[in-house]
Amino acid sequence: MTIELLRVEGLCRNFGGLAALRNVSFSVGKGELVGLIGPNGAGKTTCFNVVSGTMPPSSGKIIFDGKDISGGPPSRVVVSGLARTFQSTSTYPGVSVAENVYRGLLSRVRGTTMARLTGRHEHLIDPGQVDAEVNALLEMFDLQQWRDSAAGSLAYGLQKKLGIAIAMATRPSILLLDEPAAGLNHEECNELGRLLRELQQRQGLTILLVEHHMALVMELCERIVVLVQGEKIAEGTPAEIRENPAVIEAYLGAPDYAHA
């Protein structure tokens, strides 16, 4: 039986008279890889913003690891063990790749201002362990050869990979990925899929994935949640979603998912 890690209950988010999310509910179990899909404007990124604490809900709850984290702030959410990436590359372009990973580590380095501000108590490391931790993350993401290169000079696909490495530096128990395959070519998408599967299986990471690349979603995800115009219209396995008439009509269309 899967142990629930994240539960979204009746989530609503309004912008003036516009309802971006309307009574959205779903859960993610420990170790699961769950997809959140839907057409542009469906509310997927808004859902991520609310869950990650960068935007408060208008109503509803976010329960993470048994604790109510509704309304953030993001520092409290990070301490809880939740990290996210963004649609654009989540890097600091003017500094080195190693420095980018180090900045991701700051909330875990004992005695740093960031660690004190977040009040983090789990997964702390001593300053003397920082280099080893950075090296381990660079190796995990196969970024060692670009260690001293400015992040902004990397190819786009490598920048996206670095963004995930920065998020992983916080030692999350769940990672929210917002369109990680956007702008990647076929080979880079395949590499991304292998990386995410390895993080899930070898690191025990729980992943919630927003993505338009349906071939990647159908291959990776154990369950899929479908949003349309701020409402959940379906939830199920990839096979169930692929055959769901409402999802086909609203989003998938003809069954050619390679570039949806």
C-alpha positions as CSV (number, residue, x, y, z in Angstrom):
1,M,0.0,0.0,0.0
2,T,1.4,3.4,-1.0
3,I,1.9,5.9,1.8
4,E,0.4,9.3,1.0
5,L,3.0,12.1,0.9
6,L,1.2,15.0,-0.7
7,R,-2.6,15.7,-0.6
8,V,-4.3,18.6,-2.3
9,E,-7.8,19.2,-1.0
10,G,-10.4,21.4,-2.7
11,L,-7.8,23.8,-4.0
12,C,-9.1,27.1,-5.4
13,R,-7.2,30.1,-6.6
14,N,-8.9,33.2,-7.9
15,F,-7.5,36.2,-9.7
16,G,-10.2,38.9,-9.3
17,G,-13.2,37.3,-11.0
18,L,-11.2,34.6,-12.8
19,A,-11.1,31.2,-11.2
20,A,-7.7,29.7,-12.1
21,L,-8.2,26.6,-9.9
22,R,-11.6,25.3,-8.9
23,N,-11.9,22.6,-6.2
24,V,-8.9,20.6,-7.4
25,S,-8.1,17.5,-5.3
26,F,-5.5,14.8,-5.8
27,S,-2.8,13.0,-3.9
28,V,0.8,11.7,-4.5
29,G,2.1,8.7,-2.7
30,K,5.7,8.3,-1.5
31,G,7.9,7.1,-4.3
32,E,5.3,7.8,-7.0
33,L,5.9,9.7,-10.3
34,V,2.7,11.5,-11.0
35,G,1.9,13.6,-14.1
36,L,-0.2,16.8,-14.1
37,I,-1.3,17.6,-17.6
38,G,-3.7,19.8,-19.6
39,P,-3.9,22.4,-22.3
40,N,-2.3,25.9,-21.9
41,G,-4.3,27.9,-19.3
42,A,-5.5,24.8,-17.5
43,G,-4.1,25.9,-14.2
44,K,-1.1,23.5,-13.9
45,T,1.6,26.1,-13.1
46,T,-0.8,28.0,-10.8
47,C,-1.3,24.7,-9.0
48,F,2.5,24.3,-8.6
49,N,2.8,27.9,-7.4
50,V,0.1,27.3,-4.7
51,V,1.5,24.0,-3.6
52,S,5.1,25.3,-3.4
53,G,4.1,28.4,-1.4
54,T,4.9,31.0,-3.9
55,M,1.2,31.9,-4.1
56,P,-1.4,31.5,-1.4
57,P,-4.6,29.5,-2.1
58,S,-8.0,31.3,-2.1
59,S,-9.3,28.2,-0.4
60,G,-8.5,24.6,0.1
61,K,-5.6,22.8,1.8
62,I,-2.2,21.4,0.9
63,I,-1.2,18.6,3.3
64,F,2.5,17.5,3.0
65,D,3.8,14.6,5.0
66,G,1.0,15.0,7.4
67,K,1.4,18.8,7.9
68,D,-0.7,21.6,6.6
69,I,1.6,23.8,4.5
70,S,-1.2,25.9,2.8
71,G,-0.1,29.4,2.1
72,G,3.7,28.9,2.5
73,P,6.0,30.7,2.9
74,P,8.3,29.0,0.4
75,S,11.1,28.7,3.1
76,R,8.7,26.7,5.3
77,V,7.8,24.5,2.3
78,V,11.5,23.9,1.5
79,V,12.1,22.9,5.1
80,S,9.2,20.4,4.8
81,G,11.1,18.7,2.0
82,L,9.4,20.0,-1.1
83,A,11.4,21.6,-4.0
84,R,10.4,22.7,-7.5
85,T,11.8,23.9,-10.8
86,F,10.3,26.4,-13.2
87,Q,9.4,26.4,-16.9
88,S,12.5,28.5,-17.7
89,T,15.9,27.4,-16.5
90,S,16.2,27.6,-12.8
91,T,19.9,28.7,-12.6
92,Y,22.1,31.6,-11.7
93,P,23.6,32.3,-15.1
94,G,26.5,34.5,-14.1
95,V,28.2,32.1,-11.7
96,S,29.8,28.7,-12.2
97,V,27.9,25.4,-12.3
98,A,29.5,24.4,-8.9
99,E,28.5,27.7,-7.4
100,N,24.9,27.1,-8.6
101,V,24.8,23.7,-6.8
102,Y,26.4,25.3,-3.7
103,R,23.6,27.9,-3.6
104,G,21.1,25.1,-3.6
105,L,22.9,23.6,-0.6
106,L,22.9,26.7,1.5
107,S,19.7,25.8,3.4
108,R,21.4,22.6,4.6
109,V,24.8,24.0,5.6
110,R,25.0,24.2,9.3
111,G,25.6,27.8,10.6
112,T,24.7,29.6,7.4
113,T,22.3,32.5,7.4
114,M,20.0,30.5,5.0
115,A,19.9,27.5,7.3
116,R,19.1,29.8,10.3
117,L,16.3,31.6,8.4
118,T,14.7,28.4,7.2
119,G,15.0,26.8,10.6
120,R,16.1,23.6,8.9
121,H,17.0,20.7,11.2
122,E,17.1,17.7,8.9
123,H,19.8,16.8,6.4
124,L,22.2,19.5,7.7
125,I,25.8,19.2,6.7
126,D,28.9,20.8,8.2
127,P,30.8,23.4,6.1
128,G,33.7,20.9,5.6
129,Q,31.3,18.6,3.8
130,V,30.2,21.1,1.2
131,D,32.8,20.3,-1.5
132,A,32.1,16.5,-1.3
133,E,28.3,17.2,-1.5
134,V,28.7,19.5,-4.5
135,N,30.9,16.9,-6.3
136,A,28.4,14.1,-5.6
137,L,25.6,16.1,-7.1
138,L,27.7,17.1,-10.2
139,E,28.5,13.4,-10.7
140,M,24.9,12.3,-10.2
141,F,23.9,14.7,-13.0
142,D,26.9,14.1,-15.2
143,L,27.9,17.8,-15.0
144,Q,31.5,17.4,-13.7
145,Q,33.2,18.6,-16.9
146,W,31.3,21.9,-16.7
147,R,32.1,22.5,-13.0
148,D,33.9,25.8,-13.5
149,S,31.8,27.0,-16.5
150,A,29.3,29.8,-16.1
151,A,25.9,28.3,-16.0
152,G,24.6,30.8,-18.6
153,S,27.2,29.5,-21.1
154,L,25.8,25.9,-21.1
155,A,23.6,24.5,-23.7
156,Y,19.9,24.8,-22.9
157,G,19.5,21.1,-22.1
158,L,22.4,21.2,-19.6
159,Q,20.9,24.3,-18.0
160,K,17.7,22.4,-17.5
161,K,19.6,19.5,-15.9
162,L,21.5,21.9,-13.7
163,G,18.2,23.4,-12.5
164,I,17.1,19.9,-11.3
165,A,20.5,19.4,-9.6
166,I,20.0,22.7,-7.7
167,A,16.6,21.6,-6.5
168,M,18.0,18.2,-5.5
169,A,20.7,19.9,-3.5
170,T,18.0,20.8,-0.9
171,R,17.5,17.1,-0.4
172,P,13.7,17.1,-1.1
173,S,11.4,14.2,-0.5
174,I,9.2,15.4,-3.4
175,L,10.3,17.3,-6.5
176,L,7.8,19.4,-8.6
177,L,9.0,19.7,-12.1
178,D,7.4,22.4,-14.3
179,E,7.8,21.4,-18.0
180,P,11.4,20.0,-17.7
181,A,11.3,18.8,-21.4
182,A,10.3,22.2,-22.8
183,G,12.8,23.1,-25.5
184,L,14.7,19.8,-25.4
185,N,15.4,17.7,-28.5
186,H,14.5,14.1,-28.8
187,E,17.9,12.8,-27.4
188,E,17.7,15.2,-24.5
189,C,14.2,14.2,-23.7
190,N,15.3,10.5,-23.6
191,E,18.1,11.4,-21.3
192,L,15.7,13.4,-19.1
193,G,13.5,10.4,-18.8
194,R,16.3,8.1,-17.8
195,L,17.5,10.7,-15.2
196,L,14.0,11.1,-13.6
197,R,13.5,7.3,-13.5
198,E,16.9,6.9,-11.8
199,L,16.1,9.6,-9.3
200,Q,12.8,7.9,-8.5
201,Q,14.1,4.3,-8.3
202,R,17.6,4.8,-6.8
203,Q,17.0,7.9,-4.7
204,G,13.5,7.0,-3.6
205,L,12.4,10.5,-4.9
206,T,8.7,11.3,-5.3
207,I,8.0,13.4,-8.4
208,L,5.1,15.5,-9.5
209,L,5.5,16.4,-13.2
210,V,3.9,19.1,-15.3
211,E,4.6,18.4,-18.9
212,H,3.2,18.8,-22.5
213,H,5.5,16.1,-24.0
214,M,3.0,13.3,-23.9
215,A,5.3,10.5,-24.9
216,L,7.5,11.3,-21.9
217,V,4.5,11.5,-19.6
218,M,2.9,8.3,-20.8
219,E,6.3,6.4,-20.4
220,L,7.3,7.7,-17.0
221,C,4.1,8.4,-15.0
222,E,2.3,5.8,-12.9
223,R,-0.7,8.1,-12.5
224,I,-1.9,11.2,-14.4
225,V,-4.1,14.1,-13.2
226,V,-5.8,16.1,-16.0
227,L,-6.8,19.8,-15.5
228,V,-8.9,21.7,-18.0
229,Q,-9.9,25.4,-17.3
230,G,-8.9,25.0,-13.7
231,E,-10.8,21.9,-12.9
232,K,-9.8,18.2,-12.6
233,I,-11.6,16.3,-15.3
234,A,-9.8,12.9,-15.0
235,E,-7.3,10.9,-13.0
236,G,-5.9,7.5,-13.7
237,T,-3.1,5.3,-15.1
238,P,-1.6,6.3,-18.5
239,A,-3.7,3.6,-20.2
240,E,-6.9,5.0,-18.6
241,I,-6.1,8.6,-19.5
242,R,-5.1,7.6,-23.1
243,E,-8.6,6.1,-23.6
244,N,-10.6,8.7,-21.6
245,P,-13.1,10.3,-24.0
246,A,-13.2,13.6,-22.0
247,V,-9.4,13.9,-22.0
248,I,-9.2,13.1,-25.7
249,E,-11.8,15.7,-26.6
250,A,-10.3,18.4,-24.3
251,Y,-6.6,17.8,-24.7
252,L,-5.1,14.7,-26.3
253,G,-7.0,14.7,-29.6
254,A,-5.6,12.1,-32.1
255,P,-3.4,9.5,-30.4
256,D,-0.1,10.9,-31.6
257,Y,1.5,11.9,-28.3
258,A,5.1,12.3,-29.4
259,H,4.9,16.1,-29.6
260,A,1.6,17.0,-27.9
